Every structure is written in C-alpha cells, then in structure tokens.
C-alpha cells in the first residue's frame, strides 16, 4: 500500500469513524469532560478543544455515512489494496 491521497483520506475517515462511535457520557464523564459548558477555555485549552472536536463530530453523522458508502463502493469496484 503506497502513500497516496486516497489512502490519507481513507485513514482520516477511519479516525472520524472512531471518534463518532465514542459514547460521550460513558467515555468522558469519568474525567469530567462530558459537558463543554462546564469547562473554562482559559484553564485548559487542550481539553476544551478535545471536547469541542468530539461534540462537533457528532453533527457530521450523515456526511460521514455517505463518505463511508462511497468508500466501500469504490473499494468494491476498483479492488482494495
């Protein structure tokens, strides 16, 4: 498998899929990061951005599902590497 733009996009799609399946209340509640409104951005900006990304990814469900379908069809038609 060579390094190509398609493989980079596919790896990014897999990472977004991994973020989408995280259950926020179960995964982040034990660290106190389940609600972005309880955090102060100036105290720990990295935690704030991480929770913001996890929250934002939840709004991308429909486009990610469409990209998954396109990727699967593309892999079936042209053969996976």
C-alpha positions in Angstrom: 0.0 0.0 0.0 1.6 3.2 -1.2 1.1 6.6 0.3 -1.5 8.3 -1.8 -4.1 11.0 -1.3 -6.8 8.3 -1.3 -5.2 6.4 1.5 -4.7 9.5 3.5 -8.4 10.4 3.1 -9.4 6.8 4.0 -7.2 6.9 7.2 -8.8 10.3 8.1 -12.3 8.8 7.6 -11.4 5.8 9.8 -10.3 8.3 12.6 -13.5 10.2 12.3 -15.5 7.0 12.5 -13.6 6.1 15.7 -14.5 9.5 17.2 -18.1 9.1 16.2 -18.7 5.8 18.0 -17.4 7.1 21.3 -20.2 7.4 23.9 -19.6 10.8 25.5 -21.5 10.2 28.8 -19.7 6.9 29.3 -16.3 7.7 28.0 -15.8 11.3 29.1 -17.9 11.5 32.3 -15.3 9.9 34.4 -12.9 12.7 33.5 -15.5 15.4 34.0 -15.4 16.3 30.3 -18.9 15.2 29.2 -20.3 18.8 29.0 -18.4 21.5 27.1 -20.3 24.2 29.0 -18.8 23.2 32.3 -15.2 23.8 31.1 -13.4 27.1 31.1 -11.3 27.5 27.9 -8.6 29.6 29.6 -7.8 27.0 32.3 -7.1 24.1 30.0 -7.5 24.9 26.3 -6.4 21.4 25.1 -9.2 19.7 27.0 -11.7 22.3 25.8 -10.6 21.7 22.1 -10.8 17.9 22.5 -14.3 18.1 23.9 -15.2 20.6 21.2 -14.0 18.2 18.4 -15.9 15.3 19.9 -19.0 17.4 20.1 -18.6 18.7 16.5 -18.0 15.2 15.1 -21.4 14.2 16.3 -23.0 16.7 13.9 -21.2 15.0 10.9 -23.1 11.7 11.0 -24.9 12.0 7.7 -21.9 13.2 5.6 -19.6 10.5 7.2 -22.1 7.8 6.5 -22.3 9.0 2.9 -18.4 9.0 2.7 -18.3 5.5 4.1 -20.8 4.3 1.4 -18.7 5.9 -1.3 -15.5 4.5 0.0 -17.0 1.0 0.3 -18.4 1.1 -3.3 -15.1 2.5 -4.5 -13.2 -0.4 -2.8 -15.6 -3.0 -4.2 -15.4 -1.7 -7.8 -11.7 -1.0 -8.0 -10.4 -3.6 -5.6 -8.9 -2.8 -2.2 -5.2 -2.5 -1.6 
